[in-house]
Amino acid sequence: MKNWIKRLNDRINRLFKKKKQIKLGFYGPPNAGKTSLANRICQDWLGEDIGTVSRVPHETREIKIKENIVMEQGNKKLEFRIIDTPGIATRIDFEDFIKFGMKKKEAQTRAKEATQGIIESIKWLDDMEAVVVVIDATTNPYSQINITIIGNLAARKIPVLIVANKMDLSKANIKKIIGAFPEYPVVGISTKTGEGIENFYSEIFKLVKSKK
Amino acid sequence: MKKIKKRGKKDELTIHFMPYSEIAYLNSIERIKKILGLVLENRLIILQGRLKPDEETKLIENTMTLIGNIKGFQGVEISTLSGDKEKSLFDRVRHNIARILVGEQDAMTLIGPATAVKEIRKDPKKMELILKRG
């Protein structure tokens, strides 16, 4: 009798249990295009944005989450929780924001929030199930921030997909990124033009499959 | 975190060569404390070896906390040149065993205050340190 009740209880639980969402994080240095990419995904599959973007660095200064993003490819379906994180940097100078036309007080507040955002980003590393590292393809991929983020994800055995963003720009160099991180899949995209986005979704499905 | 005061002369940058033995027997917290203490003295550290990935993130976390608490402190510039590229399988196995036994010494790390270091340019074979003009 006891077993029968337990089995019935398990079946009811399975029936009403929420489908597990894969926690997919977006990491990288500031202004690489993490929020632009997360927005693109959220627009494609949910019809709404996750956050605002700006040419001023550290626009995202707190963790942003969007739930129930259901991606489909053929007959496969995956449900994600998208986590957009503030860009990680080793230096913050409020005067850099003044150069973008901000007033001193506003720049100081932004700098303070940016430092707290970076701490939050690092703390969230442990919670991720898969991570997209977004790199600006026009910059040097050997920057220590990229190496530190990828090194930490490798140490935690979290699957990584590297996205070379801004491929629409003439200075973009995906080969350099592939050369810098030969052990990881690299996909080139432009969040501005939409170039490579379908390929990106295919790689996301492969990434999650590699996790299983 | 215990409050650390910014020391050292503002107009002087000291280059501090640090053999791995200086941090080999320290735990992660002590290593980070030592490195940030020297950076706050306006020292540019050239470290034999490298920090572990989790120590690098801890260093960044502590740096961010210090930016908010120490006037004029803007953070650090850090870069590591690792010698583990283009090695044969045998060399990599040997390197991994050595790393377990004596730590990650087959690398060089530059760590300096952001107020003095403008940029560290890096490719797989070299690092270039660009300092700010006084």
Interface residues (C-beta under 8 A of the other chain):
Chain A: I88 A89 T90 R91 I92 D93 A111 K112 T115 Q116 I118 I119 I122 L125 N140 Y142 S143 Q144 I147 T148 G151 N152 A154 A155 G179 A180
Chain B: K52 P53 D54 E56 T57 I60 E61 T63 M64 T65 I67 G68 Q74 G75 V76 E77 I78 S79 T80 A114 I120 R121 K122 D123 P124
